[in-house]
Amino acid sequence: MTLRELHRAAVRNVSANSPKENAWIRWLTGMWYARCRKLDMELLWPSCLSQACDLDHAKAAFAVHAFNDPAWMFLGRAAVHECIEGLK
């Protein structure tokens, strides 16, 4: 079973009354989002960098995606901003 399938099954079956299940869902969601962010860094960032006229435009293009993506917003706005500022 893939991580995506596990996440979908867990979200479908979660009980609002079970803190243990909710913690497991948060953990699983965090793992899924980390995978999504890794793919963004491996695929989207190089694409932004190659198509932009300079580094600032590439960061701006990536920021548009990151600030509208739940996987990035899961980290919080300040953490996303720090990640984008650190891109080279």
PyMOL commands that set and color helices and strands:
alter all, ss='L'
color gray80, all
select helices_A, chain A and resi 3-13+19-51+55-66+70-73+77-85
alter helices_A, ss='H'
color red, helices_A
deselect
rebuild
show_as cartoon
